[in-house]
Amino acid sequence: MDTEFTEEEIQRYSRHILLPEVGGTGQLALRKASVLVVGAGGLGSPVALYLAAAGVGRIGLVDDDVVELSNLQRQVVHNTAAVGEQKVVSAKARLLALNPDITVDAWNVRLSEQTCDEIIGRYDLVCDGSDNFSTRYLVNAACVRARRPLVSAAVQRFGGQLSTYRPWQGGPCYHCLYPETDGDAAGLSCSEAGVFGAVTGVMGTLQATEALKEILGLGESLSGRLLMWDALSTRFTTITLNQDPSCPVCGGKQEISE
């Protein structure tokens, strides 16, 4: 391990290295891994912070929005001084301040059919914290095409949900769970319905945990399961998900290319 880590790195990651399930080998795997975080907002903030703190070697941030004062109630990667700044620029500065040994890519773009495949193909794993169905469908389809594990979370008001999608290994994709392509009409955004700020912290931290598990091959994956949390009742519920054989994205007849 002396030849792989500096003394500073051994100190920084000592609590990971002490875990037999992680150790020096696992920490090296985190250093070599790359993760794309879609959305530098309420979910993306804790996801990116914990991935950076864990030593994930390359983190991509994709978001085309700017920091607004109303964001700061939950988007903890930003601060008041960053209001008006591009979110990816603000978040990149915060992540590098936390861990200067990692690489952070700032993608100040909105994912589209023209950009999604090219960006996602650069990373080993994707964490989707976007706040609309259109982006989630787009990211899911690109991850299926590129065979990239997708850890997707969503929050609204006092609750959230989380799952991991790896359909090429037999589980469902996001489209299997939500087959309607006009999903934007099915639910309100946080700006319309509101969200309890700490809920995004809990769900984002769970999302980061699942991403780290995927990189390290630890424990039981959430693939094939949906975790739901109701903060008001302090209740977690897990339901089983099955792949839809007729899914146009991951099923036998794949109709959606972009």
C-alpha positions in Angstrom: 0.0 0.0 0.0 2.9 2.3 0.6 3.6 2.3 -3.2 0.0 3.1 -4.0 -0.9 5.9 -1.5 0.8 8.9 -0.2 0.9 9.5 3.6 -1.7 12.2 3.2 -4.0 9.8 1.2 -3.6 7.1 3.9 -4.7 9.6 6.5 -7.6 11.0 4.4 -9.0 7.6 3.6 -7.9 5.8 6.8 -11.5 5.0 7.9 -12.2 3.3 4.6 -8.9 1.4 4.6 -9.7 0.1 8.0 -12.9 -1.6 6.7 -12.0 -5.1 5.6 -14.7 -4.8 2.9 -12.9 -1.8 1.4 -9.3 -1.7 2.4 -6.5 -0.5 0.2 -7.8 -2.4 -2.8 -11.2 -0.9 -2.6 -9.8 2.6 -2.1 -7.8 2.1 -5.3 -10.9 1.0 -7.1 -12.6 4.3 -6.0 -9.7 6.3 -7.3 -9.9 4.6 -10.7 -13.7 5.0 -10.9 -15.6 7.7 -12.7 -19.1 8.8 -12.0 -21.4 11.2 -13.8 -23.8 13.2 -11.5 -26.8 14.5 -13.4 -28.1 17.6 -11.7 -26.1 19.7 -9.2 -29.1 20.4 -7.1 -30.8 18.9 -4.0 -29.9 15.3 -4.7 -26.7 16.0 -6.7 -25.3 18.1 -3.8 -24.9 15.3 -1.3 -24.1 12.7 -4.0 -21.2 14.7 -5.3 -19.9 15.7 -1.9 -19.8 12.1 -0.6 -18.3 10.7 -3.8 -15.6 13.4 -3.6 -15.0 12.7 0.0 -14.8 9.0 -0.7 -12.0 9.5 -3.2 -13.9 8.7 -6.5 -11.2 9.7 -8.9 -13.3 11.5 -11.5 -16.6 13.1 -11.1 -18.7 14.7 -13.8 -21.3 17.3 -13.0 -23.9 18.1 -15.7 -26.4 21.0 -15.2 -27.2 24.1 -17.2 -28.8 26.1 -14.4 -27.5 28.9 -12.2 -27.6 29.1 -8.4 -30.6 30.9 -7.0 -31.3 31.9 -3.4 -34.2 29.5 -3.2 -31.8 26.6 -4.0 -29.8 27.1 -0.8 -32.5 25.6 1.5 -31.4 22.1 0.2 -28.6 22.4 -2.4 -25.8 22.3 0.2 -22.9 22.1 -2.3 -23.5 25.8 -3.0 -23.3 28.9 -0.8 -24.8 32.4 -0.8 -21.8 33.9 -2.5 -22.4 31.6 -5.5 -25.9 33.0 -6.2 -26.0 33.8 -10.0 -23.1 31.5 -10.7 -23.3 28.4 -12.9 -24.2 25.4 -10.7 -21.5 23.2 -12.1 -18.8 25.9 -11.6 -19.9 26.4 -8.0 -20.1 22.7 -7.3 -16.7 22.0 -8.9 -15.0 24.6 -6.7 -16.6 23.1 -3.5 -15.7 19.5 -4.4 -12.0 20.4 -5.2 -11.9 22.4 -1.9 -13.0 19.2 -0.1 -10.7 16.9 -2.0 -8.1 18.5 -4.3 -6.8 15.0 -5.4 -9.8 14.2 -7.6 -10.8 15.4 -11.1 -14.1 17.2 -11.6 -15.6 17.8 -15.0 -18.1 20.6 -15.2 -20.6 20.1 -18.0 -22.7 23.3 -18.3 -25.1 21.8 -20.7 -28.7 20.4 -20.8 -28.6 16.8 -21.7 -30.2 16.1 -25.0 -30.4 13.4 -27.6 -27.3 15.0 -29.2 -25.2 15.2 -26.0 -26.4 12.4 -23.7 -24.7 9.4 -25.2 -21.4 11.1 -25.7 -21.2 12.4 -22.1 -22.5 9.3 -20.4 -20.1 7.1 -22.4 -17.2 8.8 -20.7 -18.1 7.5 -17.2 -18.4 4.1 -15.4 -21.6 4.8 -13.5 -24.4 7.5 -13.5 -26.2 9.0 -10.6 -29.4 10.8 -11.8 -30.7 13.5 -9.5 -32.7 15.3 -12.2 -36.1 16.8 -11.4 -38.1 15.9 -14.5 -39.3 12.8 -16.3 -37.9 13.8 -19.6 -34.3 13.9 -18.4 -34.8 10.7 -16.5 -36.0 8.9 -19.6 -33.2 10.3 -21.6 -30.5 9.3 -19.1 -32.0 5.8 -18.6 -32.1 5.1 -22.3 -28.5 6.3 -22.7 -27.3 4.1 -19.8 -29.0 1.1 -21.3 -27.3 1.7 -24.6 -23.9 2.2 -23.0 -24.4 -0.5 -20.3 -23.7 1.9 -17.5 -25.2 1.2 -14.1 -27.8 3.9 -13.2 -28.5 4.9 -9.6 -31.6 7.1 -9.8 -33.3 9.0 -7.0 -36.3 11.3 -6.8 -37.8 13.5 -4.1 -41.0 15.5 -3.5 -42.4 17.1 -0.5 -41.6 14.8 2.5 -40.6 11.6 0.7 -38.3 10.1 -1.9 -37.5 6.9 -3.8 -34.3 5.2 -5.0 -33.3 2.3 -7.2 -30.4 1.0 -9.3 -30.9 -0.1 -12.9 -28.8 -2.7 -14.7 -31.2 -4.3 -17.1 -28.5 -6.1 -19.1 -28.1 -8.3 -16.0 -31.7 -9.2 -15.8 -33.2 -6.4 -13.8 -35.6 -3.6 -14.9 -34.7 -0.2 -16.3 -36.3 3.1 -15.2 -38.7 2.9 -18.2 -40.0 -0.5 -16.9 -41.1 1.2 -13.7 -42.5 4.3 -15.4 -43.6 3.3 -18.9 -45.6 6.4 -19.7 -43.6 8.7 -22.0 -45.7 11.8 -21.0 -44.5 11.5 -17.4 -43.9 15.3 -17.1 -47.6 15.7 -16.6 -47.8 13.0 -13.9 -46.2 15.0 -11.1 -45.2 18.5 -9.9 -41.6 19.7 -9.6 -40.1 20.8 -6.4 -40.7 24.5 -7.4 -44.4 23.7 -7.7 -45.0 21.2 -4.9 -42.2 22.1 -2.5 -39.7 19.8 -0.8 -38.5 19.5 2.8 -34.8 20.3 2.4 -33.4 17.6 4.6 -35.2 14.9 2.6 -32.9 15.6 -0.4 -30.0 15.1 2.0 -31.1 11.7 3.1 -32.0 10.5 -0.4 -28.9 11.9 -1.9 -26.7 10.3 0.7 -28.4 6.9 0.1 -27.9 7.4 -3.6 -24.1 8.0 -3.0 -24.0 4.9 -0.8 -25.5 2.8 -3.5 -23.1 4.2 -6.1 -20.1 3.4 -3.9 -21.5 -0.1 -3.3 -21.7 -0.6 -7.1 -18.1 0.5 -7.7 -16.8 -1.7 -4.9 -19.2 -4.6 -5.4 -20.3 -4.5 -1.8 -23.5 -5.9 -0.3 -26.8 -6.3 -2.1 -27.6 -4.1 -5.0 -30.8 -2.2 -5.3 -31.2 -3.5 -8.8 -34.7 -5.0 -9.0 -35.9 -3.2 -5.9 -37.4 0.2 -5.3 -36.7 1.9 -1.9 -39.3 4.4 -0.8 -39.0 6.7 2.3 -41.7 8.7 4.0 -40.1 11.2 6.3 -43.3 12.1 8.2 -43.9 8.5 9.3 -40.1 7.7 9.4 -40.9 4.6 7.3 -38.8 2.8 4.7 -40.6 0.5 2.2 -39.0 -1.7 -0.4 -40.8 -3.3 -3.3 -39.6 -5.8 -5.9 -39.3 -4.6 -9.5 -39.4 -6.9 -12.5 -38.1 -6.3 -16.0 -40.8 -5.7 -18.5 -40.1 -8.0 -21.5 -42.0 -5.6 -23.7 -40.2 -2.5 -22.5 -39.2 -0.5 -25.6 -35.9 0.5 -24.0 -34.5 -2.7 -22.4 -36.9 -5.5 -23.4 -36.8 -7.9 -26.2 -38.0 -5.3 -28.8 -35.9 -2.3 -28.2 -37.6 0.5 -30.1 -36.1 3.7 -28.5 -32.7 4.5 -29.8 -32.6 8.1 -28.8 
